[in-house]
């Protein structure tokens, strides 16, 4: 039987609307908060026990939905 593809442990959802320029973050399918920038994503990962040198651009660790780490608004 073939292995089913799985999401990386961290999922960063698309930016909300212009009045709420944040992205929801999940770690292991648990909502951990709202990130307003990449530093927030890194802090959530640190709190979850990932190495402080964690690379938020590594697709094996983070799935960025609705834009990459440079996208923080819907405009």
URVENFEN-V531457 format. One record per pair of residues at least 6 apart in sequence whose C-alpha atoms are under 6 Angstrom apart, sorted by the first residue. I is the first residue (numbers start at 1). J is the second residue. Records with the same first field share a line. If there is no record, write none. Layout:
I->J + J
This chain:
8->60 + 61 + 62 + 63
9->27 + 28 + 61
10->26 + 27 + 62
11->25 + 26 + 62 + 63
12->24 + 25 + 64
13->23 + 24 + 65
14->23 + 65 + 66
15->22 + 23 + 72 + 73 + 74
17->74
21->73
22->34 + 35 + 36
23->34 + 35
24->33 + 34
25->31 + 32 + 33 + 34
26->32
35->41
46->52
